[in-house]
Amino acid sequence: GSVVGSNWRSIGYLRGLARFKTKSNSPKQAAQRARFGMAVTFLRPMKNILNIGFHDRRSNKSTGYNQGMQSFMRHAITGEYPNFEIDFSKIEVSKGGLEKLLGLSVVSDQANTISITWQDTSETSDNAYLDDQVFVLIYNQTEDIFTTYKNAQRQDAGIELELPAMFSGNEFHVYVFVMDRDGRDASNSQYGGNTVLS
């Protein structure tokens, strides 16, 4: 027949046998393919962090990576086909109910260093804990390189990232989110802005 059973992520479902389709040349579909290709190319290197930030384990119907893809295509791609651009301020790398980092600041005022600071609100908030793990994702737009740091906690109120001297003068975009000690809940990610490495 034309229907086969299958199983994915413990979900049983039926799907039709694949049929060959020729690519449509309609502008709408060409634009959609371009948006999808742009999202895959940009997000693939951060697949692991998206699965953490969107917390893949919370939903077995869609991976964290796929949720990140949907958000990217919906919010972060701007312009008209074929001149699409990325709005880096609209990229989301996590979603959740924990309190975000208040007073977030990102600067590079020391050689080869990006300094990130925030306020520790764990003593005054019902939804922030001193040992929440802070995840930092930095994107070197000049070299097209992603780097992740996760060696700080909310109570630290800051972290300094020392980068190779060869990156001096490069433009970086910084994203931050926190996750509780059990890895069950995260905050919505925050865009820390872009900075040029001193």
Buried (B, 14 or more C-beta within 10 A) or exposed (E): EEEEEEEEEEEEEEEEEEEEEEEEEEEEEBBBEBBBEBBEEBBEEBBEBBBBBBBBEBEEEBBBBBBBBBBBBEEBBEEEBEEBEBEBEBBBBBBBEBBBBEEBEBBBEEEBBBBBBBBBBBEEEEBBBEEBBBBBBBBBEEEEEBBBBBEBBBBBBBBEBEBEEEBEEBBBBBBBBBBBEEEEBBBBBBBBBBBEBB
